[in-house]
């Protein structure tokens, strides 16, 4: 079930993370994947909410998502499929991790 967005324009952390997102093609992230720091976020989750949980060290939320398979290190199979499909990813850095979420089909975002 998709997590509702709780974007609060008065929350400095959410605003900061939101402004730090970027759309990148998967091939631009390959060196980070090779370093083992790319974390896949299921498209049913709000990328910013996951980034907030990582930033705040919200272990219960992160563990719940991991157990549900909604958050995990990107796998070799996923990386190969994303590369083959020239996937565009929403990204946000939460050191040391780069959180990625495949851009939803039908999105009209431009480069």
C-alpha positions in Angstrom: 0.0 0.0 0.0 1.5 3.4 -1.0 2.6 5.5 1.9 0.8 8.9 1.8 3.1 11.8 1.4 3.4 13.9 4.5 5.4 16.7 2.9 5.3 19.6 5.2 6.5 22.8 3.6 7.5 24.1 7.1 9.7 21.2 8.0 13.3 22.2 7.2 14.6 18.7 6.8 11.9 17.7 4.3 12.3 20.9 2.3 16.1 20.4 2.2 15.8 16.8 1.1 13.2 17.7 -1.5 15.4 20.3 -3.0 18.3 17.9 -3.1 16.5 15.3 -5.3 17.6 14.8 -8.8 16.5 12.7 -11.8 19.4 10.7 -13.2 19.8 8.0 -15.8 20.9 4.7 -14.2 24.2 4.7 -16.1 25.1 7.9 -14.2 24.9 5.9 -10.9 26.9 2.9 -11.9 30.0 3.8 -10.0 28.0 4.3 -6.9 26.3 1.0 -7.4 29.7 -0.6 -7.8 30.7 0.9 -4.4 27.7 -0.7 -2.8 26.0 2.5 -1.7 22.8 2.5 -3.8 19.6 1.7 -2.0 16.4 1.0 -4.0 13.2 2.4 -2.7 9.9 0.8 -3.9 7.8 3.1 -5.9 4.9 2.6 -3.4 6.9 4.6 -0.9 7.5 8.3 -0.7 11.3 8.8 -1.5 11.5 11.9 0.8 9.8 10.1 3.7 12.3 7.3 3.4 15.2 9.8 3.2 13.9 11.5 6.4 13.8 8.1 8.1 17.4 7.4 7.1 18.5 10.8 8.1 16.8 10.5 11.5 18.1 7.0 12.0 14.5 5.7 12.3 15.4 2.1 12.6 11.9 0.7 13.1 10.6 2.3 9.9 13.6 1.3 7.9 13.6 -2.3 9.2 9.9 -2.6 8.4 10.5 -1.5 4.8 13.4 -3.8 4.5 11.5 -6.8 5.8 8.7 -6.0 3.4 11.2 -5.8 0.5 10.4 -2.1 -0.1 13.9 -0.8 0.7 17.1 -2.8 -0.1 20.5 -2.4 -1.6 20.1 -2.5 -5.4 20.7 -6.0 -6.7 22.9 -7.0 -9.7 19.7 -8.1 -11.6 18.0 -4.7 -10.9 21.1 -2.8 -12.0 21.3 -4.8 -15.3 17.6 -4.3 -16.0 17.8 -0.6 -15.3 20.9 -0.3 -17.5 19.2 -2.2 -20.3 16.1 -0.1 -20.1 18.0 3.2 -19.7 16.0 3.8 -16.6 15.6 7.3 -15.1 15.8 7.4 -11.4 14.7 9.8 -8.7 17.7 10.1 -6.4 18.6 11.7 -3.1 21.8 11.4 -1.1 21.6 10.5 2.6 25.2 9.9 3.4 26.6 7.4 3.0 23.7 6.1 0.9 22.2 7.2 -2.4 18.5 6.4 -2.4 17.0 5.7 -5.8 13.5 5.1 -7.0 12.6 4.2 -10.6 10.7 7.1 -12.2 7.1 6.1 -12.5 5.9 5.2 -15.9 4.0 8.0 -17.7 5.9 10.7 -15.8 6.3 13.7 -18.1 9.5 15.0 -16.4 12.0 16.5 -18.8 15.8 16.4 -18.6 
